[in-house]
């Protein structure tokens, strides 16, 4: 089997699993692009196919805008050199969802108060007892952090 035939066979095996269109023929342009990509062997070809198979985007598992809803990767997309390189570089790899945590407005206020307060400095009476006094109303974790920073600063 020639390298071109092997590359096409690997594509079609992966395409069958991923739901991509199978290659039925090579035009002159397709063959030139493919030869260029596999000129140093099939290792990168195999690697790119494996990475593409794991990509939720390239396998159509991610939500897309309505105008792209039916999009799926094709052989021509894959053999475009710039896209092939991006696949190898991980641009289409799945990303862990970003975990965003929001602080309550009250927590943000207490952080600001405690960041600027040091023993002997301004503390408004409406804030209740100071962080080094019993009954402080700031969240316990913030008071503990404050105490660690100001330990012995009386």
N, C-alpha and C positions, 0 to 999 in steps of 0.2 A: 504494500500500500504506500503510495506517495505521501509526502507531508501534507499536500493539499487535500488529498482524499481523506487522510486521517483527521485533519482539522475539520473538514465538513462532517465527517462521521461523529466527531465529538460534539460539534454544534448541534446536529440533529438529535443526538441522544439527550443532550441537556434541554434542547427546545421541546422535545416531547414531554419531559418531566415538568417544565416550567410553563408550558402553554404558549411558547413563542412559535412563530411560523417556521416550518421546516424549509431548508434550502433545497430547491429543485434544480437549480442550474446556476452556472457562473457566467456572467458577462465578462468582457475584457477588463472593465473597470473593477469589478468585484475581485477578479483573480489578481490584479495588480495590488490592490489594497491588502488582500489576504497574504500574498507572497511577502509583502513588506513587513507585515506583522509577525510572520513566522520565520523570517530569514535566519534567525539565530536558534531555531528549534521550536518545539511545541510547549516548552515549560511555561512560558508566559501566557500562551493561549489557554492551557489547562487552568492556570491560576486565575485568569480573568473570567473564564467560564464558571469556575467554582465560586468566585466572589459574586458574580452576577446572579448565580442560582440562590445565593443566600440573601440577596438584596430585596427587601420588601418593595422598594420602588421599582426595580427592574423586572420583578415578577408580577407587578400589578396589584400588590396587596395593600398599597397605601391609597388613601382617598385623593382624588384629583379633582381639579376644577371641572365643571360640566363640559366645557369644550374639549377637555382631554380625557374624559371618562373612559373611552374605549382604547386608550393608548396601551400598547404593549411593545416590548423591545423586539426589534427585528435584527436580522443578520446585517443589514446595511447600517443600522445604528451602531452595532457592535464593532464592525470593521472600520468605522471612521476612526482614524488614528488618534485624534484628540480625545474622543470618548473612551476608546480602548485604554489609553493611558490613565484617564481619570478613574476608570474602573479599577485598574491595578493600584492606583494611589489611594483608593478607599473613599473616593468622593460619593459613591453610591452605597456605602456600607450603612447598615442600620445604626441609628443613634439611640442611646438611652434617652427616654423621655426626661426632660428637665423638670426637676421637682422644685416648684416654687412655693415658698412658705411666706405667708404674710403675717406681720406682727399686728397686734391690735393697736389702735391709736393710743390707748392707755399705756401699753408697754413702751411704745415709742416715746411718749411723754416722760415716763419714769426713767428710761435710759438717758434722755437729755438732762433731766434733773440730776441724776446720780453722776453723770459724766463730769458735770461742772462743780458739784458739791464736794467740799473737803471740810473736815472739822474746823469750826471757827469761821467759816464762810457763810454767805447768805443762804438761808433756808426759810421759805415762806411758811407762815403758820397754817395757811389753808392746805398745805401738803400733809399735815399731820405730823406725827413724831418723826424725828430724823432717823436715818438708816442705822445709826449706832445706838438708838433708843428702842425700848420695848414698844410694840404696837405700830411700828412703821408699816405704812400701807403699800409700799412698793412690792412688786412680786418678789417672793422669797429668793429666787435664783439671782435676781439683780442685786438684792441686798447682800447676798453671799459674795458675789463678784466684787461688789464695792468694798466689803470688809477685807477681802484679800488684798485689794490694791492699797487700802489705807490702814492696814494693820499697824498698830503702834503709832499712828499719826495724830494722836490726841494732843 
